[in-house]
Amino acid sequence: MVLFDLMMLSLLEVKSKFGAEFRRFELDRKNPIKFDDFHKLIEDLHGLQNIAFHITYLDKDGELLSINNDTIIEHMLRVYSGLLRIFVQRKGKEIVCQLDRETD
């Protein structure tokens, strides 16, 4: 049981939203992902090949912040516990964050 708990602590649960689509996945805190790999993961999960997009996340203060480099990803993995919500938006579109408190 202790090993299972330690494994769960090393994983960060992520919920990404693009339009009306939601995807869930986990990131390993012990093996931080690089931004380019993270961008490719989001691209594959949401089928965004050949579509320019940017990625944002909701920080603990409720502010929408960009995810655009390795340092930000390392910070999220270090600071966040629970569910990390990220939002994927086509580039050139206004960023709109609707916090409709859907069920996790």
N, CA, C and O atoms as a GROMACS GRO file, in nm:
protein
  416
    1MET      N    1   0.082  -0.120   0.000
    1MET     CA    2   0.000   0.000   0.000
    1MET      C    3   0.086   0.126   0.000
    1MET      O    4   0.054   0.224  -0.067
    2VAL      N    5   0.197   0.124   0.076
    2VAL     CA    6   0.284   0.239   0.084
    2VAL      C    7   0.348   0.266  -0.052
    2VAL      O    8   0.360   0.382  -0.092
    3LEU      N    9   0.389   0.162  -0.124
    3LEU     CA   10   0.448   0.178  -0.256
    3LEU      C   11   0.348   0.242  -0.352
    3LEU      O   12   0.384   0.331  -0.429
    4PHE      N   13   0.222   0.198  -0.346
    4PHE     CA   14   0.117   0.256  -0.431
    4PHE      C   15   0.100   0.404  -0.399
    4PHE      O   16   0.089   0.486  -0.491
    5ASP      N   17   0.098   0.439  -0.271
    5ASP     CA   18   0.084   0.580  -0.230
    5ASP      C   19   0.201   0.665  -0.280
    5ASP      O   20   0.180   0.778  -0.325
    6LEU      N   21   0.322   0.611  -0.273
    6LEU     CA   22   0.440   0.684  -0.322
    6LEU      C   23   0.433   0.704  -0.472
    6LEU      O   24   0.470   0.810  -0.523
    7MET      N   25   0.385   0.603  -0.544
    7MET     CA   26   0.372   0.615  -0.689
    7MET      C   27   0.269   0.723  -0.723
    7MET      O   28   0.291   0.801  -0.815
    8MET      N   29   0.159   0.727  -0.650
    8MET     CA   30   0.055   0.826  -0.676
    8MET      C   31   0.106   0.967  -0.647
    8MET      O   32   0.068   1.062  -0.717
    9LEU      N   33   0.191   0.983  -0.546
    9LEU     CA   34   0.247   1.114  -0.515
    9LEU      C   35   0.340   1.162  -0.626
    9LEU      O   36   0.356   1.282  -0.646
   10SER      N   37   0.401   1.068  -0.698
   10SER     CA   38   0.494   1.108  -0.804
   10SER      C   39   0.421   1.146  -0.932
   10SER      O   40   0.484   1.197  -1.025
   11LEU      N   41   0.290   1.123  -0.938
   11LEU     CA   42   0.213   1.155  -1.058
   11LEU      C   43   0.126   1.278  -1.036
   11LEU      O   44   0.064   1.293  -0.931
   12LEU      N   45   0.122   1.364  -1.136
   12LEU     CA   46   0.035   1.481  -1.133
   12LEU      C   47  -0.077   1.456  -1.233
   12LEU      O   48  -0.050   1.438  -1.352
   13GLU      N   49  -0.200   1.457  -1.186
   13GLU     CA   50  -0.315   1.438  -1.274
   13GLU      C   51  -0.346   1.569  -1.346
   13GLU      O   52  -0.352   1.676  -1.284
   14VAL      N   53  -0.366   1.559  -1.478
   14VAL     CA   54  -0.390   1.676  -1.561
   14VAL      C   55  -0.521   1.657  -1.638
   14VAL      O   56  -0.549   1.548  -1.689
   15LYS      N   57  -0.598   1.763  -1.646
   15LYS     CA   58  -0.720   1.764  -1.727
   15LYS      C   59  -0.705   1.878  -1.827
   15LYS      O   60  -0.696   1.994  -1.789
   16SER      N   61  -0.701   1.842  -1.956
   16SER     CA   62  -0.685   1.946  -2.059
   16SER      C   63  -0.816   1.965  -2.134
   16SER      O   64  -0.892   1.871  -2.154
   17LYS      N   65  -0.840   2.090  -2.174
   17LYS     CA   66  -0.964   2.126  -2.243
   17LYS      C   67  -0.929   2.198  -2.372
   17LYS      O   68  -0.852   2.295  -2.372
   18PHE      N   69  -0.985   2.150  -2.482
   18PHE     CA   70  -0.976   2.218  -2.611
   18PHE      C   71  -1.117   2.223  -2.668
   18PHE      O   72  -1.173   2.119  -2.703
   19GLY      N   73  -1.173   2.342  -2.678
   19GLY     CA   74  -1.313   2.352  -2.722
   19GLY      C   75  -1.402   2.281  -2.621
   19GLY      O   76  -1.398   2.310  -2.502
   20ALA      N   77  -1.481   2.187  -2.669
   20ALA     CA   78  -1.570   2.110  -2.581
   20ALA      C   79  -1.508   1.977  -2.541
   20ALA      O   80  -1.571   1.898  -2.470
   21GLU      N   81  -1.385   1.950  -2.585
   21GLU     CA   82  -1.318   1.822  -2.556
   21GLU      C   83  -1.234   1.831  -2.431
   21GLU      O   84  -1.164   1.930  -2.408
   22PHE      N   85  -1.242   1.727  -2.350
   22PHE     CA   86  -1.158   1.714  -2.232
   22PHE      C   87  -1.075   1.588  -2.244
   22PHE      O   88  -1.124   1.486  -2.293
   23ARG      N   89  -0.953   1.594  -2.202
   23ARG     CA   90  -0.865   1.478  -2.196
   23ARG      C   91  -0.798   1.477  -2.059
   23ARG      O   92  -0.766   1.581  -2.003
   24ARG      N   93  -0.778   1.357  -2.007
   24ARG     CA   94  -0.708   1.340  -1.880
   24ARG      C   95  -0.582   1.259  -1.904
   24ARG      O   96  -0.580   1.166  -1.984
   25PHE      N   97  -0.476   1.297  -1.832
   25PHE     CA   98  -0.352   1.223  -1.839
   25PHE      C   99  -0.271   1.255  -1.714
   25PHE      O  100  -0.310   1.340  -1.634
   26GLU      N  101  -0.159   1.188  -1.699
   26GLU     CA  102  -0.074   1.210  -1.582
   26GLU      C  103   0.066   1.247  -1.626
   26GLU      O  104   0.114   1.203  -1.731
   27LEU      N  105   0.132   1.328  -1.546
   27LEU     CA  106   0.272   1.362  -1.566
   27LEU      C  107   0.351   1.309  -1.448
   27LEU      O  108   0.305   1.315  -1.333
   28ASP      N  109   0.469   1.257  -1.475
   28ASP     CA  110   0.554   1.200  -1.372
   28ASP      C  111   0.644   1.308  -1.313
   28ASP      O  112   0.726   1.366  -1.384
   29ARG      N  113   0.626   1.335  -1.186
   29ARG     CA  114   0.707   1.438  -1.119
   29ARG      C  115   0.855   1.399  -1.114
   29ARG      O  116   0.942   1.486  -1.117
   30LYS      N  117   0.883   1.269  -1.107
   30LYS     CA  118   1.022   1.222  -1.094
   30LYS      C  119   1.097   1.226  -1.227
   30LYS      O  120   1.220   1.222  -1.228
   31ASN      N  121   1.024   1.234  -1.336
   31ASN     CA  122   1.085   1.238  -1.469
   31ASN      C  123   1.020   1.352  -1.546
   31ASN      O  124   0.938   1.328  -1.635
   32PRO      N  125   1.056   1.477  -1.514
   32PRO     CA  126   0.988   1.593  -1.574
   32PRO      C  127   0.993   1.592  -1.726
   32PRO      O  128   1.097   1.562  -1.786
   33ILE      N  129   0.883   1.624  -1.786
   33ILE     CA  130   0.871   1.630  -1.931
   33ILE      C  131   0.922   1.766  -1.979
   33ILE      O  132   0.903   1.867  -1.911
   34LYS      N  133   0.986   1.768  -2.092
   34LYS     CA  134   1.033   1.892  -2.153
   34LYS      C  135   0.916   1.958  -2.226
   34LYS      O  136   0.822   1.890  -2.266
   35PHE      N  137   0.924   2.090  -2.244
   35PHE     CA  138   0.814   2.162  -2.307
   35PHE      C  139   0.782   2.107  -2.446
   35PHE      O  140   0.664   2.087  -2.478
   36ASP      N  141   0.882   2.083  -2.529
   36ASP     CA  142   0.856   2.033  -2.665
   36ASP      C  143   0.780   1.901  -2.662
   36ASP      O  144   0.690   1.879  -2.744
   37ASP      N  145   0.815   1.812  -2.569
   37ASP     CA  146   0.745   1.684  -2.556
   37ASP      C  147   0.604   1.704  -2.503
   37ASP      O  148   0.510   1.636  -2.545
   38PHE      N  149   0.587   1.798  -2.410
   38PHE     CA  150   0.456   1.830  -2.355
   38PHE      C  151   0.366   1.886  -2.465
   38PHE      O  152   0.249   1.848  -2.476
   39HIS      N  153   0.419   1.975  -2.546
   39HIS     CA  154   0.344   2.034  -2.658
   39HIS      C  155   0.300   1.924  -2.755
   39HIS      O  156   0.186   1.924  -2.802
   40LYS      N  157   0.391   1.831  -2.784
   40LYS     CA  158   0.359   1.719  -2.874
   40LYS      C  159   0.252   1.628  -2.812
   40LYS      O  160   0.163   1.580  -2.883
   41LEU      N  161   0.259   1.605  -2.683
   41LEU     CA  162   0.158   1.523  -2.613
   41LEU      C  163   0.021   1.586  -2.627
   41LEU      O  164  -0.076   1.517  -2.658
   42ILE      N  165   0.010   1.716  -2.603
   42ILE     CA  166  -0.118   1.787  -2.616
   42ILE      C  167  -0.166   1.782  -2.760
   42ILE      O  168  -0.284   1.760  -2.786
   43GLU      N  169  -0.074   1.804  -2.853
   43GLU     CA  170  -0.108   1.798  -2.995
   43GLU      C  171  -0.168   1.662  -3.032
   43GLU      O  172  -0.269   1.656  -3.102
   44ASP      N  173  -0.106   1.555  -2.985
   44ASP     CA  174  -0.155   1.420  -3.014
   44ASP      C  175  -0.287   1.389  -2.944
   44ASP      O  176  -0.378   1.331  -3.004
   45LEU      N  177  -0.298   1.427  -2.816
   45LEU     CA  178  -0.421   1.399  -2.741
   45LEU      C  179  -0.543   1.466  -2.802
   45LEU      O  180  -0.652   1.407  -2.804
   46HIS      N  181  -0.527   1.587  -2.851
   46HIS     CA  182  -0.640   1.664  -2.904
   46HIS      C  183  -0.646   1.666  -3.056
   46HIS      O  184  -0.732   1.733  -3.113
   47GLY      N  185  -0.556   1.593  -3.123
   47GLY     CA  186  -0.558   1.589  -3.269
   47GLY      C  187  -0.532   1.724  -3.333
   47GLY      O  188  -0.605   1.765  -3.424
   48LEU      N  189  -0.429   1.793  -3.287
   48LEU     CA  190  -0.403   1.928  -3.332
   48LEU      C  191  -0.286   1.939  -3.430
   48LEU      O  192  -0.222   2.044  -3.440
   49GLN      N  193  -0.257   1.831  -3.502
   49GLN     CA  194  -0.150   1.836  -3.600
   49GLN      C  195  -0.180   1.945  -3.703
   49GLN      O  196  -0.293   1.958  -3.749
   50ASN      N  197  -0.078   2.023  -3.737
   50ASN     CA  198  -0.089   2.132  -3.835
   50ASN      C  199  -0.180   2.246  -3.790
   50ASN      O  200  -0.225   2.325  -3.872
   51ILE      N  201  -0.207   2.255  -3.660
   51ILE     CA  202  -0.286   2.366  -3.605
   51ILE      C  203  -0.200   2.436  -3.500
   51ILE      O  204  -0.153   2.373  -3.406
   52ALA      N  205  -0.178   2.565  -3.517
   52ALA     CA  206  -0.101   2.641  -3.418
   52ALA      C  207  -0.189   2.663  -3.294
   52ALA      O  208  -0.304   2.705  -3.306
   53PHE      N  209  -0.134   2.636  -3.177
   53PHE     CA  210  -0.210   2.651  -3.053
   53PHE      C  211  -0.118   2.694  -2.940
   53PHE      O  212   0.004   2.677  -2.948
   54HIS      N  213  -0.178   2.748  -2.836
   54HIS     CA  214  -0.104   2.778  -2.714
   54HIS      C  215  -0.174   2.709  -2.597
   54HIS      O  216  -0.292   2.673  -2.604
   55ILE      N  217  -0.098   2.692  -2.490
   55ILE     CA  218  -0.144   2.617  -2.374
   55ILE      C  219  -0.136   2.708  -2.252
   55ILE      O  220  -0.035   2.776  -2.231
   56THR      N  221  -0.241   2.709  -2.173
   56THR     CA  222  -0.243   2.787  -2.050
   56THR      C  223  -0.288   2.697  -1.935
   56THR      O  224  -0.342   2.589  -1.958
   57TYR      N  225  -0.265   2.742  -1.814
   57TYR     CA  226  -0.314   2.669  -1.697
   57TYR      C  227  -0.368   2.767  -1.596
   57TYR      O  228  -0.335   2.886  -1.596
   58LEU      N  229  -0.452   2.715  -1.511
   58LEU     CA  230  -0.513   2.793  -1.405
   58LEU      C  231  -0.428   2.776  -1.280
   58LEU      O  232  -0.420   2.667  -1.225
   59ASP      N  233  -0.366   2.885  -1.235
   59ASP     CA  234  -0.282   2.872  -1.116
   59ASP      C  235  -0.368   2.874  -0.989
   59ASP      O  236  -0.489   2.889  -0.995
   60LYS      N  237  -0.301   2.859  -0.877
   60LYS     CA  238  -0.374   2.848  -0.750
   60LYS      C  239  -0.446   2.976  -0.711
   60LYS      O  240  -0.536   2.973  -0.626
   61ASP      N  241  -0.408   3.089  -0.771
   61ASP     CA  242  -0.475   3.216  -0.744
   61ASP      C  243  -0.588   3.243  -0.843
   61ASP      O  244  -0.651   3.349  -0.838
   62GLY      N  245  -0.614   3.147  -0.934
   62GLY     CA  246  -0.721   3.163  -1.031
   62GLY      C  247  -0.681   3.241  -1.155
   62GLY      O  248  -0.766   3.280  -1.235
   63GLU      N  249  -0.550   3.265  -1.172
   63GLU     CA  250  -0.503   3.337  -1.290
   63GLU      C  251  -0.469   3.238  -1.402
   63GLU      O  252  -0.420   3.129  -1.376
   64LEU      N  253  -0.497   3.278  -1.525
   64LEU     CA  254  -0.467   3.196  -1.642
   64LEU      C  255  -0.328   3.234  -1.691
   64LEU      O  256  -0.305   3.347  -1.734
   65LEU      N  257  -0.234   3.138  -1.686
   65LEU     CA  258  -0.094   3.164  -1.721
   65LEU      C  259  -0.051   3.073  -1.836
   65LEU      O  260  -0.099   2.960  -1.849
   66SER      N  261   0.040   3.123  -1.918
   66SER     CA  262   0.090   3.046  -2.032
   66SER      C  263   0.186   2.936  -1.989
   66SER      O  264   0.261   2.952  -1.892
   67ILE      N  265   0.182   2.826  -2.061
   67ILE     CA  266   0.281   2.720  -2.048
   67ILE      C  267   0.361   2.726  -2.177
   67ILE      O  268   0.311   2.688  -2.284
   68ASN      N  269   0.486   2.774  -2.169
   68ASN     CA  270   0.563   2.790  -2.291
   68ASN      C  271   0.712   2.761  -2.276
   68ASN      O  272   0.792   2.795  -2.364
   69ASN      N  273   0.750   2.699  -2.164
   69ASN     CA  274   0.891   2.660  -2.150
   69ASN      C  275   0.908   2.554  -2.042
   69ASN      O  276   0.815   2.524  -1.967
   70ASP      N  277   1.028   2.498  -2.034
   70ASP     CA  278   1.058   2.391  -1.939
   70ASP      C  279   1.045   2.438  -1.794
   70ASP      O  280   1.001   2.361  -1.709
   71THR      N  281   1.084   2.561  -1.766
   71THR     CA  282   1.081   2.613  -1.629
   71THR      C  283   0.939   2.615  -1.573
   71THR      O  284   0.918   2.580  -1.456
   72ILE      N  285   0.843   2.653  -1.654
   72ILE     CA  286   0.704   2.657  -1.608
   72ILE      C  287   0.654   2.516  -1.580
   72ILE      O  288   0.584   2.493  -1.481
   73ILE      N  289   0.688   2.422  -1.666
   73ILE     CA  290   0.645   2.283  -1.643
   73ILE      C  291   0.708   2.229  -1.515
   73ILE      O  292   0.640   2.164  -1.436
   74GLU      N  293   0.836   2.255  -1.494
   74GLU     CA  294   0.903   2.211  -1.370
   74GLU      C  295   0.835   2.272  -1.248
   74GLU      O  296   0.817   2.204  -1.147
   75HIS      N  297   0.798   2.399  -1.257
   75HIS     CA  298   0.729   2.466  -1.146
   75HIS      C  299   0.594   2.399  -1.117
   75HIS      O  300   0.562   2.373  -1.001
   76MET      N  301   0.518   2.371  -1.221
   76MET     CA  302   0.386   2.306  -1.202
   76MET      C  303   0.403   2.170  -1.136
   76MET      O  304   0.326   2.135  -1.046
   77LEU      N  305   0.501   2.093  -1.179
   77LEU     CA  306   0.523   1.960  -1.122
   77LEU      C  307   0.565   1.969  -0.976
   77LEU      O  308   0.532   1.882  -0.896
   78ARG      N  309   0.638   2.073  -0.941
   78ARG     CA  310   0.686   2.090  -0.804
   78ARG      C  311   0.576   2.141  -0.711
   78ARG      O  312   0.570   2.100  -0.595
   79VAL      N  313   0.491   2.231  -0.760
   79VAL     CA  314   0.396   2.304  -0.674
   79VAL      C  315   0.258   2.238  -0.667
   79VAL      O  316   0.196   2.238  -0.560
   80TYR      N  317   0.211   2.182  -0.776
   80TYR     CA  318   0.072   2.136  -0.781
   80TYR      C  319   0.052   2.002  -0.714
   80TYR      O  320   0.136   1.912  -0.722
   81SER      N  321  -0.063   1.990  -0.649
   81SER     CA  322  -0.113   1.862  -0.600
   81SER      C  323  -0.260   1.858  -0.643
   81SER      O  324  -0.322   1.962  -0.663
   82GLY      N  325  -0.312   1.742  -0.655
   82GLY     CA  326  -0.450   1.732  -0.702
   82GLY      C  327  -0.455   1.743  -0.853
   82GLY      O  328  -0.366   1.694  -0.922
   83LEU      N  329  -0.559   1.805  -0.903
   83LEU     CA  330  -0.585   1.814  -1.047
   83LEU      C  331  -0.534   1.946  -1.104
   83LEU      O  332  -0.570   2.053  -1.055
   84LEU      N  333  -0.452   1.938  -1.208
   84LEU     CA  334  -0.406   2.056  -1.280
   84LEU      C  335  -0.493   2.073  -1.403
   84LEU      O  336  -0.505   1.981  -1.484
   85ARG      N  337  -0.554   2.188  -1.417
   85ARG     CA  338  -0.642   2.217  -1.531
   85ARG      C  339  -0.565   2.301  -1.632
   85ARG      O  340  -0.512   2.407  -1.599
   86ILE      N  341  -0.559   2.250  -1.757
   86ILE     CA  342  -0.496   2.327  -1.863
   86ILE      C  343  -0.596   2.352  -1.974
   86ILE      O  344  -0.691   2.275  -1.994
   87PHE      N  345  -0.573   2.460  -2.047
   87PHE     CA  346  -0.663   2.502  -2.153
   87PHE      C  347  -0.581   2.519  -2.280
   87PHE      O  348  -0.477   2.584  -2.281
   88VAL      N  349  -0.631   2.460  -2.388
   88VAL     CA  350  -0.563   2.466  -2.517
   88VAL      C  351  -0.648   2.553  -2.608
   88VAL      O  352  -0.769   2.533  -2.620
   89GLN      N  353  -0.584   2.650  -2.673
   89GLN     CA  354  -0.657   2.746  -2.756
   89GLN      C  355  -0.582   2.763  -2.887
   89GLN      O  356  -0.459   2.769  -2.890
   90ARG      N  357  -0.658   2.771  -2.998
   90ARG     CA  358  -0.595   2.802  -3.127
   90ARG      C  359  -0.526   2.937  -3.116
   90ARG      O  360  -0.579   3.030  -3.055
   91LYS      N  361  -0.408   2.947  -3.175
   91LYS     CA  362  -0.339   3.077  -3.176
   91LYS      C  363  -0.420   3.174  -3.258
   91LYS      O  364  -0.479   3.137  -3.360
   92GLY      N  365  -0.422   3.298  -3.214
   92GLY     CA  366  -0.498   3.400  -3.283
   92GLY      C  367  -0.640   3.415  -3.231
   92GLY      O  368  -0.710   3.509  -3.269
   93LYS      N  369  -0.683   3.324  -3.146
   93LYS     CA  370  -0.816   3.331  -3.084
   93LYS      C  371  -0.801   3.392  -2.946
   93LYS      O  372  -0.698   3.377  -2.880
   94GLU      N  373  -0.904   3.461  -2.904
   94GLU     CA  374  -0.905   3.518  -2.770
   94GLU      C  375  -0.913   3.404  -2.669
   94GLU      O  376  -0.989   3.309  -2.686
   95ILE      N  377  -0.833   3.416  -2.564
   95ILE     CA  378  -0.837   3.315  -2.459
   95ILE      C  379  -0.958   3.339  -2.371
   95ILE      O  380  -0.973   3.446  -2.312
   96VAL      N  381  -1.044   3.239  -2.364
   96VAL     CA  382  -1.163   3.249  -2.281
   96VAL      C  383  -1.160   3.131  -2.186
   96VAL      O  384  -1.151   3.016  -2.230
   97CYS      N  385  -1.168   3.158  -2.060
   97CYS     CA  386  -1.165   3.052  -1.959
   97CYS      C  387  -1.298   3.051  -1.887
   97CYS      O  388  -1.330   3.141  -1.810
   98GLN      N  389  -1.374   2.949  -1.914
   98GLN     CA  390  -1.504   2.937  -1.847
   98GLN      C  391  -1.489   2.839  -1.734
   98GLN      O  392  -1.467   2.720  -1.757
   99LEU      N  393  -1.501   2.886  -1.615
   99LEU     CA  394  -1.487   2.802  -1.497
   99LEU      C  395  -1.627   2.759  -1.453
   99LEU      O  396  -1.687   2.817  -1.362
  100ASP      N  397  -1.675   2.657  -1.519
  100ASP     CA  398  -1.812   2.617  -1.493
  100ASP      C  399  -1.822   2.508  -1.387
  100ASP      O  400  -1.927   2.446  -1.371
  101ARG      N  401  -1.713   2.486  -1.316
  101ARG     CA  402  -1.714   2.392  -1.204
  101ARG      C  403  -1.775   2.257  -1.240
  101ARG      O  404  -1.858   2.203  -1.167
  102GLU      N  405  -1.733   2.204  -1.355
  102GLU     CA  406  -1.781   2.072  -1.394
  102GLU      C  407  -1.728   1.968  -1.296
  102GLU      O  408  -1.632   1.994  -1.224
  103THR      N  409  -1.790   1.854  -1.292
  103THR     CA  410  -1.750   1.747  -1.204
  103THR      C  411  -1.620   1.686  -1.253
  103THR      O  412  -1.606   1.657  -1.372
  104ASP      N  413  -1.525   1.666  -1.164
  104ASP     CA  414  -1.396   1.609  -1.203
  104ASP      C  415  -1.406   1.461  -1.226
  104ASP      O  416  -1.306   1.397  -1.259
   0.00000   0.00000   0.00000
